[in-house]
Structures are given as C-alpha cells and as structure tokens.
C-alpha cells in the first residue's frame, strides 16, 4: 500500500528538521533514511511550496479570459502561425 500525500509530507518535514544549518545536507542520504522522493525533498529544502499551499495556481479562467484566449487561438490558426511562442 502506498503512503498518503500527508504521510510523505510529514516525513519530508521530519527530514528537513534533521538538517543542521551549519552542515551541507546530503539530500540523497535523507531521501533514503526517511523514504521520501528526492525531488520533493529537494524542492522543500529550496523552500518551494507544496501542493497543499498552492491553491492560487489552481484556478480557472474567467469567461472574459476564456473568450480572449479562444480569439487569440483562432487568430493564430487563421494566420497559420504557431503557438509555440506561448
């Protein structure tokens, strides 16, 4: 059975709490000791937000924004230009 997101986050916080500020941390060793994903541990160490406090990124477009985006896409398709620069 896989661990829940909250369980892994708790172990990540414990791993971060074990890091001494005057020493260079070994993320891989902590990952193994606390059984957490190295990428998530490193992200928290760099003080990136976790999924539970990123709610401002989880939003939808307003009707006006969606209409504007659709118009831009249609314009690009009519001109046969690429949207790669977006």
TAMODA-V981577 format. One line per field, one symbol per residue. ss: DSSP state (A for helix, B for strand, O for the rest). phi: phi as a letter, one per 20 degrees, with the letter a starting at -180 (. if undefined). burial: 1 if it has 16 or more other ideal C-beta (glycine too) atoms within 10 Angstrom, else 0. A space follows every 10 residues. Layout:
ss->???
phi->???
burial->???
This chain:
ss->OOOOAAAAAA AAAAAAAOOO OOOOOOAAAA AAAAOOOAAA AAAAAOOOOO AAAOAAAOOO OOAAAAAAAA AAAAAAAAOO OOOOOO
phi->.effgfffff fffffffefe fecfedffff gffelcffff fffffemffe ffcdffedcd ffgfffffff ffffffffel deeffe
burial->0000000110 1100110000 0000100001 1001010001 1001000000 0000000000 0000000000 0000000000 000000
